[in-house]
């Protein structure tokens, strides 16, 4: 009887281990996302001075540009997807050997 339950127990253990590994990878990627810079701010100032005989006119223009770098986020998500694909492949390779009937 125990011999019949052993494959199911091994499968359950394998799934638990994979779930734990996925959680660790997700946490690691979230930490990396938080640590990496995601925005870049560039400030450009332009000052124009115009002088006439009786009046002085000063014009000042400030432009601020903010760009978000999504490349890092996309690369990390692709890495996560690749890790999940490898784990699925591992499950598909091991599953037939675990579920084999021992009659």
Backbone as XML, in Angstrom:
<?xml version="1.0"?>
<chain id="A" units="angstrom">
  <residue number="1" name="UNK">
    <atom name="N" x="0.831" y="-1.201" z="0.000"/>
    <atom name="CA" x="0.000" y="0.000" z="0.000"/>
    <atom name="C" x="0.871" y="1.258" z="0.000"/>
  </residue>
  <residue number="2" name="UNK">
    <atom name="N" x="1.880" y="1.238" z="0.813"/>
    <atom name="CA" x="2.789" y="2.388" z="0.873"/>
    <atom name="C" x="3.498" y="2.599" z="-0.457"/>
  </residue>
  <residue number="3" name="UNK">
    <atom name="N" x="3.782" y="1.514" z="-1.130"/>
    <atom name="CA" x="4.431" y="1.597" z="-2.431"/>
    <atom name="C" x="3.545" y="2.294" z="-3.458"/>
  </residue>
  <residue number="4" name="UNK">
    <atom name="N" x="2.240" y="2.157" z="-3.323"/>
    <atom name="CA" x="1.318" y="2.830" z="-4.238"/>
    <atom name="C" x="1.199" y="4.318" z="-3.933"/>
  </residue>
  <residue number="5" name="UNK">
    <atom name="N" x="1.341" y="4.693" z="-2.680"/>
    <atom name="CA" x="1.240" y="6.099" z="-2.293"/>
    <atom name="C" x="2.532" y="6.874" z="-2.519"/>
  </residue>
  <residue number="6" name="UNK">
    <atom name="N" x="3.613" y="6.190" z="-2.597"/>
    <atom name="CA" x="4.914" y="6.851" z="-2.736"/>
    <atom name="C" x="5.000" y="7.757" z="-3.970"/>
  </residue>
  <residue number="7" name="UNK">
    <atom name="N" x="4.569" y="7.330" z="-5.152"/>
    <atom name="CA" x="4.633" y="8.250" z="-6.304"/>
    <atom name="C" x="3.810" y="9.522" z="-6.100"/>
  </residue>
  <residue number="8" name="UNK">
    <atom name="N" x="2.645" y="9.385" z="-5.483"/>
    <atom name="CA" x="1.822" y="10.576" z="-5.240"/>
    <atom name="C" x="2.474" y="11.511" z="-4.236"/>
  </residue>
  <residue number="9" name="UNK">
    <atom name="N" x="3.088" y="10.946" z="-3.220"/>
    <atom name="CA" x="3.787" y="11.769" z="-2.233"/>
    <atom name="C" x="4.988" y="12.477" z="-2.856"/>
  </residue>
  <residue number="10" name="UNK">
    <atom name="N" x="5.688" y="11.775" z="-3.713"/>
    <atom name="CA" x="6.830" y="12.396" z="-4.399"/>
    <atom name="C" x="6.376" y="13.518" z="-5.321"/>
  </residue>
  <residue number="11" name="UNK">
    <atom name="N" x="5.285" y="13.322" z="-6.003"/>
    <atom name="CA" x="4.750" y="14.365" z="-6.870"/>
    <atom name="C" x="4.334" y="15.592" z="-6.060"/>
  </residue>
  <residue number="12" name="UNK">
    <atom name="N" x="3.672" y="15.344" z="-4.941"/>
    <atom name="CA" x="3.252" y="16.454" z="-4.073"/>
    <atom name="C" x="4.478" y="17.214" z="-3.541"/>
  </residue>
  <residue number="13" name="UNK">
    <atom name="N" x="5.491" y="16.493" z="-3.146"/>
    <atom name="CA" x="6.719" y="17.124" z="-2.656"/>
    <atom name="C" x="7.377" y="17.947" z="-3.759"/>
  </residue>
  <residue number="14" name="UNK">
    <atom name="N" x="7.420" y="17.399" z="-4.967"/>
    <atom name="CA" x="8.008" y="18.119" z="-6.087"/>
    <atom name="C" x="7.244" y="19.416" z="-6.369"/>
  </residue>
  <residue number="15" name="UNK">
    <atom name="N" x="5.932" y="19.346" z="-6.357"/>
    <atom name="CA" x="5.130" y="20.546" z="-6.606"/>
    <atom name="C" x="5.325" y="21.587" z="-5.508"/>
  </residue>
  <residue number="16" name="UNK">
    <atom name="N" x="5.424" y="21.155" z="-4.277"/>
    <atom name="CA" x="5.675" y="22.095" z="-3.173"/>
    <atom name="C" x="7.033" y="22.768" z="-3.317"/>
  </residue>
  <residue number="17" name="UNK">
    <atom name="N" x="8.025" y="21.994" z="-3.676"/>
    <atom name="CA" x="9.366" y="22.567" z="-3.863"/>
    <atom name="C" x="9.379" y="23.578" z="-5.007"/>
  </residue>
  <residue number="18" name="UNK">
    <atom name="N" x="8.693" y="23.257" z="-6.078"/>
    <atom name="CA" x="8.652" y="24.180" z="-7.223"/>
    <atom name="C" x="7.908" y="25.452" z="-6.850"/>
  </residue>
  <residue number="19" name="UNK">
    <atom name="N" x="6.816" y="25.319" z="-6.102"/>
    <atom name="CA" x="6.082" y="26.508" z="-5.677"/>
    <atom name="C" x="6.952" y="27.398" z="-4.802"/>
  </residue>
  <residue number="20" name="UNK">
    <atom name="N" x="7.707" y="26.809" z="-3.889"/>
    <atom name="CA" x="8.591" y="27.592" z="-3.028"/>
    <atom name="C" x="9.663" y="28.292" z="-3.849"/>
  </residue>
  <residue number="21" name="UNK">
    <atom name="N" x="10.205" y="27.594" z="-4.827"/>
    <atom name="CA" x="11.239" y="28.198" z="-5.669"/>
    <atom name="C" x="10.659" y="29.355" z="-6.470"/>
  </residue>
  <residue number="22" name="UNK">
    <atom name="N" x="9.446" y="29.211" z="-6.964"/>
    <atom name="CA" x="8.823" y="30.298" z="-7.715"/>
    <atom name="C" x="8.614" y="31.516" z="-6.833"/>
  </residue>
  <residue number="23" name="UNK">
    <atom name="N" x="8.210" y="31.303" z="-5.595"/>
    <atom name="CA" x="8.016" y="32.429" z="-4.680"/>
    <atom name="C" x="9.330" y="33.151" z="-4.445"/>
  </residue>
  <residue number="24" name="UNK">
    <atom name="N" x="10.404" y="32.388" z="-4.279"/>
    <atom name="CA" x="11.701" y="33.018" z="-4.063"/>
    <atom name="C" x="12.130" y="33.815" z="-5.291"/>
  </residue>
  <residue number="25" name="UNK">
    <atom name="N" x="11.897" y="33.277" z="-6.466"/>
    <atom name="CA" x="12.277" y="33.984" z="-7.686"/>
    <atom name="C" x="11.444" y="35.252" z="-7.863"/>
  </residue>
  <residue number="26" name="UNK">
    <atom name="N" x="10.164" y="35.172" z="-7.563"/>
    <atom name="CA" x="9.326" y="36.364" z="-7.653"/>
    <atom name="C" x="9.786" y="37.439" z="-6.682"/>
  </residue>
  <residue number="27" name="UNK">
    <atom name="N" x="10.102" y="37.035" z="-5.463"/>
    <atom name="CA" x="10.584" y="38.013" z="-4.481"/>
    <atom name="C" x="11.905" y="38.627" z="-4.932"/>
  </residue>
  <residue number="28" name="UNK">
    <atom name="N" x="12.788" y="37.805" z="-5.455"/>
    <atom name="CA" x="14.071" y="38.317" z="-5.933"/>
    <atom name="C" x="13.872" y="39.326" z="-7.071"/>
  </residue>
  <residue number="29" name="UNK">
    <atom name="N" x="12.983" y="39.009" z="-8.003"/>
    <atom name="CA" x="12.740" y="39.930" z="-9.102"/>
    <atom name="C" x="12.080" y="41.217" z="-8.636"/>
  </residue>
  <residue number="30" name="UNK">
    <atom name="N" x="11.186" y="41.112" z="-7.661"/>
    <atom name="CA" x="10.567" y="42.323" z="-7.127"/>
    <atom name="C" x="11.593" y="43.215" z="-6.440"/>
  </residue>
  <residue number="31" name="UNK">
    <atom name="N" x="12.506" y="42.600" z="-5.695"/>
    <atom name="CA" x="13.558" y="43.382" z="-5.042"/>
    <atom name="C" x="14.446" y="44.051" z="-6.085"/>
  </residue>
  <residue number="32" name="UNK">
    <atom name="N" x="14.790" y="43.304" z="-7.136"/>
    <atom name="CA" x="15.604" y="43.899" z="-8.199"/>
    <atom name="C" x="14.883" y="45.056" z="-8.875"/>
  </residue>
  <residue number="33" name="UNK">
    <atom name="N" x="13.590" y="44.899" z="-9.082"/>
    <atom name="CA" x="12.822" y="45.988" z="-9.683"/>
    <atom name="C" x="12.818" y="47.224" z="-8.799"/>
  </residue>
  <residue number="34" name="UNK">
    <atom name="N" x="12.745" y="47.013" z="-7.508"/>
    <atom name="CA" x="12.733" y="48.154" z="-6.593"/>
    <atom name="C" x="14.102" y="48.822" z="-6.502"/>
  </residue>
  <residue number="35" name="UNK">
    <atom name="N" x="15.157" y="48.037" z="-6.629"/>
    <atom name="CA" x="16.502" y="48.593" z="-6.485"/>
    <atom name="C" x="16.990" y="49.303" z="-7.748"/>
  </residue>
  <residue number="36" name="UNK">
    <atom name="N" x="16.549" y="48.842" z="-8.891"/>
    <atom name="CA" x="17.028" y="49.443" z="-10.133"/>
    <atom name="C" x="16.321" y="50.767" z="-10.406"/>
  </residue>
  <residue number="37" name="UNK">
    <atom name="N" x="17.042" y="51.727" z="-10.951"/>
    <atom name="CA" x="16.387" y="53.004" z="-11.258"/>
    <atom name="C" x="15.390" y="52.825" z="-12.389"/>
  </residue>
  <residue number="38" name="UNK">
    <atom name="N" x="14.223" y="53.407" z="-12.229"/>
    <atom name="CA" x="13.203" y="53.251" z="-13.267"/>
    <atom name="C" x="12.910" y="54.559" z="-13.984"/>
  </residue>
  <residue number="39" name="UNK">
    <atom name="N" x="13.326" y="55.682" z="-13.430"/>
    <atom name="CA" x="13.079" y="56.947" z="-14.124"/>
    <atom name="C" x="14.360" y="57.755" z="-14.219"/>
  </residue>
  <residue number="40" name="UNK">
    <atom name="N" x="14.430" y="58.519" z="-15.261"/>
    <atom name="CA" x="15.544" y="59.431" z="-15.472"/>
    <atom name="C" x="14.961" y="60.824" z="-15.686"/>
  </residue>
  <residue number="41" name="UNK">
    <atom name="N" x="15.482" y="61.791" z="-14.973"/>
    <atom name="CA" x="14.985" y="63.156" z="-15.115"/>
    <atom name="C" x="16.084" y="64.032" z="-15.694"/>
  </residue>
  <residue number="42" name="UNK">
    <atom name="N" x="15.743" y="64.746" z="-16.729"/>
    <atom name="CA" x="16.665" y="65.682" z="-17.358"/>
    <atom name="C" x="16.049" y="67.067" z="-17.306"/>
  </residue>
  <residue number="43" name="UNK">
    <atom name="N" x="16.804" y="68.024" z="-16.822"/>
    <atom name="CA" x="16.298" y="69.389" z="-16.745"/>
    <atom name="C" x="17.130" y="70.270" z="-17.665"/>
  </residue>
  <residue number="44" name="UNK">
    <atom name="N" x="16.442" y="71.001" z="-18.505"/>
    <atom name="CA" x="17.096" y="71.918" z="-19.432"/>
    <atom name="C" x="16.589" y="73.326" z="-19.161"/>
  </residue>
  <residue number="45" name="UNK">
    <atom name="N" x="17.509" y="74.263" z="-18.998"/>
    <atom name="CA" x="17.108" y="75.656" z="-18.771"/>
    <atom name="C" x="17.597" y="76.511" z="-19.927"/>
  </residue>
  <residue number="46" name="UNK">
    <atom name="N" x="16.733" y="77.376" z="-20.354"/>
    <atom name="CA" x="17.074" y="78.305" z="-21.422"/>
    <atom name="C" x="16.732" y="79.713" z="-20.961"/>
  </residue>
  <residue number="47" name="UNK">
    <atom name="N" x="17.688" y="80.608" z="-21.073"/>
    <atom name="CA" x="17.433" y="81.998" z="-20.706"/>
    <atom name="C" x="17.722" y="82.879" z="-21.912"/>
  </residue>
  <residue number="48" name="UNK">
    <atom name="N" x="16.789" y="83.728" z="-22.216"/>
    <atom name="CA" x="16.930" y="84.647" z="-23.341"/>
    <atom name="C" x="16.806" y="86.068" z="-22.815"/>
  </residue>
  <residue number="49" name="UNK">
    <atom name="N" x="17.736" y="86.922" z="-23.155"/>
    <atom name="CA" x="17.684" y="88.313" z="-22.730"/>
    <atom name="C" x="17.642" y="89.201" z="-23.966"/>
  </residue>
  <residue number="50" name="UNK">
    <atom name="N" x="16.687" y="90.095" z="-23.971"/>
    <atom name="CA" x="16.560" y="91.046" z="-25.068"/>
    <atom name="C" x="16.652" y="92.452" z="-24.492"/>
  </residue>
  <residue number="51" name="UNK">
    <atom name="N" x="17.506" y="93.279" z="-25.057"/>
    <atom name="CA" x="17.678" y="94.644" z="-24.558"/>
    <atom name="C" x="17.316" y="95.632" z="-25.669"/>
  </residue>
  <residue number="52" name="UNK">
    <atom name="N" x="16.486" y="96.593" z="-25.302"/>
    <atom name="CA" x="16.192" y="97.704" z="-26.223"/>
    <atom name="C" x="16.668" y="98.984" z="-25.555"/>
  </residue>
  <residue number="53" name="UNK">
    <atom name="N" x="16.477" y="100.122" z="-26.195"/>
    <atom name="CA" x="17.024" y="101.373" z="-25.679"/>
    <atom name="C" x="16.384" y="101.809" z="-24.375"/>
  </residue>
  <residue number="54" name="UNK">
    <atom name="N" x="15.098" y="101.577" z="-24.196"/>
    <atom name="CA" x="14.461" y="102.049" z="-22.975"/>
    <atom name="C" x="13.944" y="100.922" z="-22.089"/>
  </residue>
  <residue number="55" name="UNK">
    <atom name="N" x="13.836" y="99.695" z="-22.600"/>
    <atom name="CA" x="13.242" y="98.607" z="-21.836"/>
    <atom name="C" x="14.153" y="97.373" z="-21.894"/>
  </residue>
  <residue number="56" name="UNK">
    <atom name="N" x="14.252" y="96.676" z="-20.787"/>
    <atom name="CA" x="14.985" y="95.409" z="-20.754"/>
    <atom name="C" x="13.963" y="94.294" z="-20.552"/>
  </residue>
  <residue number="57" name="UNK">
    <atom name="N" x="13.970" y="93.320" z="-21.448"/>
    <atom name="CA" x="13.059" y="92.197" z="-21.367"/>
    <atom name="C" x="13.876" y="90.926" z="-21.123"/>
  </residue>
  <residue number="58" name="UNK">
    <atom name="N" x="13.498" y="90.174" z="-20.111"/>
    <atom name="CA" x="14.170" y="88.903" z="-19.807"/>
    <atom name="C" x="13.133" y="87.787" z="-19.881"/>
  </residue>
  <residue number="59" name="UNK">
    <atom name="N" x="13.447" y="86.774" z="-20.653"/>
    <atom name="CA" x="12.563" y="85.625" z="-20.773"/>
    <atom name="C" x="13.321" y="84.389" z="-20.287"/>
  </residue>
  <residue number="60" name="UNK">
    <atom name="N" x="12.705" y="83.639" z="-19.403"/>
    <atom name="CA" x="13.330" y="82.422" z="-18.889"/>
    <atom name="C" x="12.393" y="81.243" z="-19.132"/>
  </residue>
  <residue number="61" name="UNK">
    <atom name="N" x="12.932" y="80.193" z="-19.692"/>
    <atom name="CA" x="12.145" y="78.994" z="-19.979"/>
    <atom name="C" x="12.831" y="77.790" z="-19.349"/>
  </residue>
  <residue number="62" name="UNK">
    <atom name="N" x="12.075" y="76.998" z="-18.617"/>
    <atom name="CA" x="12.614" y="75.777" z="-18.016"/>
    <atom name="C" x="11.799" y="74.595" z="-18.518"/>
  </residue>
  <residue number="63" name="UNK">
    <atom name="N" x="12.490" y="73.609" z="-19.023"/>
    <atom name="CA" x="11.831" y="72.410" z="-19.539"/>
    <atom name="C" x="12.314" y="71.206" z="-18.747"/>
  </residue>
  <residue number="64" name="UNK">
    <atom name="N" x="11.381" y="70.394" z="-18.252"/>
    <atom name="CA" x="11.727" y="69.174" z="-17.530"/>
    <atom name="C" x="11.169" y="67.979" z="-18.302"/>
  </residue>
  <residue number="65" name="UNK">
    <atom name="N" x="12.048" y="67.021" z="-18.562"/>
    <atom name="CA" x="11.655" y="65.831" z="-19.301"/>
    <atom name="C" x="11.872" y="64.607" z="-18.414"/>
  </residue>
  <residue number="66" name="UNK">
    <atom name="N" x="10.850" y="63.770" z="-18.281"/>
    <atom name="CA" x="10.964" y="62.535" z="-17.512"/>
    <atom name="C" x="10.701" y="61.361" z="-18.440"/>
  </residue>
  <residue number="67" name="UNK">
    <atom name="N" x="11.655" y="60.444" z="-18.492"/>
    <atom name="CA" x="11.493" y="59.255" z="-19.323"/>
    <atom name="C" x="11.548" y="58.026" z="-18.429"/>
  </residue>
  <residue number="68" name="UNK">
    <atom name="N" x="10.671" y="57.083" z="-18.679"/>
    <atom name="CA" x="10.636" y="55.850" z="-17.894"/>
    <atom name="C" x="11.320" y="54.751" z="-18.690"/>
  </residue>
  <residue number="69" name="UNK">
    <atom name="N" x="12.248" y="54.076" z="-18.058"/>
    <atom name="CA" x="12.944" y="52.983" z="-18.728"/>
    <atom name="C" x="12.219" y="51.680" z="-18.409"/>
  </residue>
  <residue number="70" name="UNK">
    <atom name="N" x="11.554" y="51.154" z="-19.389"/>
    <atom name="CA" x="10.818" y="49.905" z="-19.197"/>
    <atom name="C" x="11.620" y="48.701" z="-19.670"/>
  </residue>
  <residue number="71" name="UNK">
    <atom name="N" x="12.778" y="48.939" z="-20.231"/>
    <atom name="CA" x="13.585" y="47.827" z="-20.728"/>
    <atom name="C" x="13.978" y="46.884" z="-19.603"/>
  </residue>
  <residue number="72" name="UNK">
    <atom name="N" x="14.373" y="47.426" z="-18.466"/>
    <atom name="CA" x="14.776" y="46.595" z="-17.333"/>
    <atom name="C" x="13.613" y="45.742" z="-16.855"/>
  </residue>
  <residue number="73" name="UNK">
    <atom name="N" x="12.451" y="46.335" z="-16.754"/>
    <atom name="CA" x="11.279" y="45.597" z="-16.305"/>
    <atom name="C" x="10.941" y="44.477" z="-17.283"/>
  </residue>
  <residue number="74" name="UNK">
    <atom name="N" x="10.989" y="44.763" z="-18.558"/>
    <atom name="CA" x="10.678" y="43.751" z="-19.566"/>
    <atom name="C" x="11.679" y="42.607" z="-19.505"/>
  </residue>
  <residue number="75" name="UNK">
    <atom name="N" x="12.960" y="42.929" z="-19.355"/>
    <atom name="CA" x="13.969" y="41.876" z="-19.281"/>
    <atom name="C" x="13.781" y="40.996" z="-18.053"/>
  </residue>
  <residue number="76" name="UNK">
    <atom name="N" x="13.451" y="41.592" z="-16.929"/>
    <atom name="CA" x="13.227" y="40.792" z="-15.730"/>
    <atom name="C" x="11.992" y="39.908" z="-15.860"/>
  </residue>
  <residue number="77" name="UNK">
    <atom name="N" x="10.954" y="40.411" z="-16.486"/>
    <atom name="CA" x="9.769" y="39.585" z="-16.693"/>
    <atom name="C" x="10.046" y="38.442" z="-17.670"/>
  </residue>
  <residue number="78" name="UNK">
    <atom name="N" x="10.857" y="38.688" z="-18.677"/>
    <atom name="CA" x="11.239" y="37.607" z="-19.587"/>
    <atom name="C" x="12.073" y="36.550" z="-18.874"/>
  </residue>
  <residue number="79" name="UNK">
    <atom name="N" x="12.936" y="36.988" z="-17.975"/>
    <atom name="CA" x="13.718" y="36.043" z="-17.187"/>
    <atom name="C" x="12.809" y="35.182" z="-16.317"/>
  </residue>
  <residue number="80" name="UNK">
    <atom name="N" x="11.837" y="35.797" z="-15.685"/>
    <atom name="CA" x="10.889" y="35.045" z="-14.866"/>
    <atom name="C" x="10.117" y="34.040" z="-15.717"/>
  </residue>
  <residue number="81" name="UNK">
    <atom name="N" x="9.667" y="34.462" z="-16.877"/>
    <atom name="CA" x="8.944" y="33.565" z="-17.774"/>
    <atom name="C" x="9.813" y="32.378" z="-18.173"/>
  </residue>
  <residue number="82" name="UNK">
    <atom name="N" x="11.071" y="32.632" z="-18.455"/>
    <atom name="CA" x="11.993" y="31.556" z="-18.829"/>
    <atom name="C" x="12.174" y="30.571" z="-17.678"/>
  </residue>
  <residue number="83" name="UNK">
    <atom name="N" x="12.308" y="31.067" z="-16.469"/>
    <atom name="CA" x="12.451" y="30.187" z="-15.310"/>
    <atom name="C" x="11.210" y="29.331" z="-15.117"/>
  </residue>
  <residue number="84" name="UNK">
    <atom name="N" x="10.054" y="29.915" z="-15.306"/>
    <atom name="CA" x="8.816" y="29.155" z="-15.170"/>
    <atom name="C" x="8.692" y="28.097" z="-16.267"/>
  </residue>
  <residue number="85" name="UNK">
    <atom name="N" x="9.149" y="28.407" z="-17.466"/>
    <atom name="CA" x="9.122" y="27.423" z="-18.547"/>
    <atom name="C" x="10.034" y="26.246" z="-18.235"/>
  </residue>
  <residue number="86" name="UNK">
    <atom name="N" x="11.197" y="26.527" z="-17.680"/>
    <atom name="CA" x="12.123" y="25.449" z="-17.325"/>
    <atom name="C" x="11.530" y="24.558" z="-16.238"/>
  </residue>
  <residue number="87" name="UNK">
    <atom name="N" x="10.827" y="25.157" z="-15.288"/>
    <atom name="CA" x="10.215" y="24.351" z="-14.237"/>
    <atom name="C" x="9.084" y="23.495" z="-14.785"/>
  </residue>
  <residue number="88" name="UNK">
    <atom name="N" x="8.316" y="24.034" z="-15.707"/>
    <atom name="CA" x="7.252" y="23.256" z="-16.329"/>
    <atom name="C" x="7.838" y="22.093" z="-17.113"/>
  </residue>
  <residue number="89" name="UNK">
    <atom name="N" x="8.931" y="22.333" z="-17.811"/>
    <atom name="CA" x="9.599" y="21.269" z="-18.544"/>
    <atom name="C" x="10.072" y="20.184" z="-17.588"/>
  </residue>
  <residue number="90" name="UNK">
    <atom name="N" x="10.600" y="20.572" z="-16.459"/>
    <atom name="CA" x="11.036" y="19.613" z="-15.452"/>
    <atom name="C" x="9.868" y="18.759" z="-14.961"/>
  </residue>
  <residue number="91" name="UNK">
    <atom name="N" x="8.742" y="19.383" z="-14.718"/>
    <atom name="CA" x="7.550" y="18.646" z="-14.275"/>
    <atom name="C" x="7.111" y="17.655" z="-15.353"/>
  </residue>
  <residue number="92" name="UNK">
    <atom name="N" x="7.091" y="18.104" z="-16.597"/>
    <atom name="CA" x="6.647" y="17.225" z="-17.673"/>
    <atom name="C" x="7.600" y="16.057" z="-17.901"/>
  </residue>
  <residue number="93" name="UNK">
    <atom name="N" x="8.873" y="16.251" z="-17.614"/>
    <atom name="CA" x="9.825" y="15.154" z="-17.763"/>
    <atom name="C" x="9.734" y="14.157" z="-16.610"/>
  </residue>
  <residue number="94" name="UNK">
    <atom name="N" x="9.464" y="14.641" z="-15.422"/>
    <atom name="CA" x="9.447" y="13.780" z="-14.240"/>
    <atom name="C" x="8.090" y="13.106" z="-14.051"/>
  </residue>
  <residue number="95" name="UNK">
    <atom name="N" x="7.032" y="13.757" z="-14.445"/>
    <atom name="CA" x="5.686" y="13.254" z="-14.207"/>
    <atom name="C" x="5.445" y="11.835" z="-14.734"/>
  </residue>
  <residue number="96" name="UNK">
    <atom name="N" x="5.852" y="11.497" z="-15.946"/>
    <atom name="CA" x="5.589" y="10.118" z="-16.404"/>
    <atom name="C" x="6.272" y="9.059" z="-15.540"/>
  </residue>
  <residue number="97" name="UNK">
    <atom name="N" x="7.431" y="9.359" z="-15.006"/>
    <atom name="CA" x="8.113" y="8.365" z="-14.178"/>
    <atom name="C" x="7.468" y="8.246" z="-12.798"/>
  </residue>
  <residue number="98" name="UNK">
    <atom name="N" x="6.900" y="9.320" z="-12.311"/>
    <atom name="CA" x="6.267" y="9.288" z="-10.995"/>
    <atom name="C" x="4.919" y="8.582" z="-11.051"/>
  </residue>
  <residue number="99" name="UNK">
    <atom name="N" x="4.188" y="8.785" z="-12.130"/>
    <atom name="CA" x="2.824" y="8.239" z="-12.203"/>
    <atom name="C" x="2.774" y="6.841" z="-12.811"/>
  </residue>
  <residue number="100" name="UNK">
    <atom name="N" x="3.909" y="6.222" z="-13.022"/>
    <atom name="CA" x="3.918" y="4.862" z="-13.568"/>
    <atom name="C" x="3.310" y="3.899" z="-12.552"/>
  </residue>
  <residue number="101" name="UNK">
    <atom name="N" x="2.472" y="3.019" z="-13.030"/>
    <atom name="CA" x="1.830" y="2.032" z="-12.154"/>
    <atom name="C" x="2.820" y="0.926" z="-11.793"/>
  </residue>
  <residue number="102" name="UNK">
    <atom name="N" x="2.829" y="0.566" z="-10.540"/>
    <atom name="CA" x="3.727" y="-0.487" z="-10.053"/>
    <atom name="C" x="2.929" y="-1.756" z="-9.754"/>
  </residue>
  <residue number="103" name="UNK">
    <atom name="N" x="2.298" y="-2.319" z="-10.745"/>
    <atom name="CA" x="1.510" y="-3.542" z="-10.529"/>
    <atom name="C" x="2.307" y="-4.751" z="-10.885"/>
  </residue>
</chain>
